[in-house]
Amino acid sequence: MLKKNIISFLVVLLLLNSCASRKDLVYYQNVDSVQMATSSYESILQPDDILSIIVRGDNPEAVIPFNMPNVSYVGNERSGIEVQRLFTYLIDNTSNINFPLIGKIKLGGLTRSEAEQVLVTELSKYVTNPKIDLKILNFKVTVQGEVIRPGTYPINSERVTVLEALSLAGDLTIYGKRNNILLLREVNGTKKVVRMDLTKADFINSPYYYLHQNDVLYVEPNKTKINSAVVGPNTGVILSAVSLLVTVIALTIR
């Protein structure tokens, strides 16, 4: 009887130690007390971005040299179907693109609207009333760690929040550490590390709430997951040790 009571006590103690509290799991816990700031966001162009740039103007013929298409074939050049697509521009490691007729233009480090204005200024020398439609074609974020579907996700809108990126990955598992989300970001060639607490609603006002292209989110495992990783391969040893301990205690008390 005594042995059974000791075992029951040890099991209850183990369960209490592994239980997670509400404050470890629930998002936005103080949301009613947080004043939400009005925010605006634009992507910052950076090296290795691939851009689509379409030029329009009052004279359609005048913009043709700036919208030169690529020609590719489905099949082969003789018998295949000709497919035309607009030329794309890679921002090189000096933050420049090579634009038709104009040459090198520095766009890295600018917001999308700033880059469009730079292009408008340059194109005004050749085109009357130019208009620019610029898009980042390779905008993506990576989510790793304790989420349902870790991976790299392409983003079509150029505007994605931390919460949206985590939702794309299926949200955190029950083992994800919600109060210490790690964000890795490269800014002007320098790696930056930021940590966020999703359990506190004021992270919504953080300047890192909106992600940049190529950002990486990492969700750390919580204590329960780490402990289970240790216990798993050593379950037999632990049970043997507990059994021996219980036997020794029972014999001592007897």
Helices and strands as residue ranges (DSSP letters): H 2-18, H 22-25, G 31-33, E 50-56, H 60-63, G 64-66, E 69-74, E 81-86, E 88-90, E 96-99, E 103-106, H 112-123, E 131-136, E 140-145, E 151-154, H 162-168, E 181-187, E 190-196, G 201-205, E 216-219, H 223-231, G 232-234, H 235-253
